[in-house]
């Protein structure tokens, strides 16, 4: 897997206190383990940390209109 995001990307979101699921959407209960979600102001830092823990690559993109239009963050998955 490769996590890609726009340089200086910042976004808040929610993280599960139990299973560590991350979401940009405001949800109070984790859809995977039903644990409680907490608001985080550093979503990209958590996503990058999880990617590294899973042995994934990270690529920071300086300027890409398509990626910016898609929300500034994305991933190439291996399946």
C-alpha positions as CSV (number, residue, x, y, z in Angstrom):
1,X,0.0,0.0,0.0
2,X,1.1,3.6,-0.5
3,X,-0.5,6.5,1.3
4,X,-0.4,9.8,-0.7
5,X,-1.3,13.2,0.4
6,X,-0.8,16.9,-0.5
7,X,2.1,18.7,1.2
8,X,0.9,20.6,4.3
9,X,-2.4,18.6,4.3
10,X,-4.3,19.2,7.6
11,X,-7.6,17.8,8.5
12,X,-9.5,16.8,11.6
13,X,-11.5,13.7,12.0
14,X,-12.3,10.9,14.5
15,X,-10.4,8.0,15.9
16,X,-11.7,4.9,17.7
17,X,-10.5,4.6,21.2
18,X,-10.6,0.8,21.0
19,X,-9.5,-0.4,17.5
20,X,-7.9,2.8,16.2
21,X,-10.2,3.1,13.1
22,X,-9.9,6.5,11.5
23,X,-12.7,8.5,9.9
24,X,-13.1,12.0,8.4
25,X,-16.8,11.7,9.1
26,X,-18.3,12.7,12.4
27,X,-19.4,9.5,14.1
28,X,-19.9,8.7,17.7
29,X,-19.6,4.9,17.5
30,X,-17.0,2.9,15.5
31,X,-18.6,1.0,12.6
32,X,-16.1,-1.9,13.1
33,X,-15.9,-2.6,16.9
34,X,-18.7,-0.3,18.2
35,X,-16.1,1.5,20.4
36,X,-16.3,5.2,21.2
37,X,-14.8,7.7,18.8
38,X,-12.9,10.8,19.8
39,X,-12.3,13.9,17.7
40,X,-8.7,14.4,16.6
41,X,-7.1,17.5,15.0
42,X,-4.2,15.6,13.4
43,X,-5.8,13.0,11.2
44,X,-2.9,12.9,8.7
45,X,-0.3,12.2,11.4
46,X,-2.3,9.2,12.7
47,X,-2.9,7.9,9.1
48,X,0.8,8.2,8.3
49,X,1.8,6.5,11.6
50,X,-0.6,3.6,10.8
51,X,0.7,3.3,7.2
52,X,4.3,3.0,8.5
53,X,3.3,0.4,11.1
54,X,1.8,-1.7,8.3
55,X,4.9,-1.4,6.2
56,X,3.4,1.0,3.7
57,X,5.1,3.6,1.7
58,X,4.2,7.3,2.1
59,X,4.4,9.9,-0.7
60,X,3.9,13.6,-0.1
61,X,2.7,15.4,-3.3
62,X,3.7,19.0,-3.8
63,X,1.0,19.9,-6.2
64,X,-1.7,17.8,-7.9
65,X,-5.1,19.2,-8.8
66,X,-6.8,15.8,-9.1
67,X,-5.7,14.7,-5.6
68,X,-6.6,18.1,-4.2
69,X,-10.1,17.8,-5.8
70,X,-10.5,14.3,-4.3
71,X,-9.9,15.6,-0.8
72,X,-6.1,15.9,-0.6
73,X,-5.5,12.3,0.6
74,X,-5.6,8.9,-1.1
75,X,-4.0,5.5,-1.2
76,X,-2.9,2.8,-3.7
77,X,-4.0,-0.5,-2.3
78,X,-2.6,-3.9,-3.1
79,X,-5.1,-6.7,-3.5
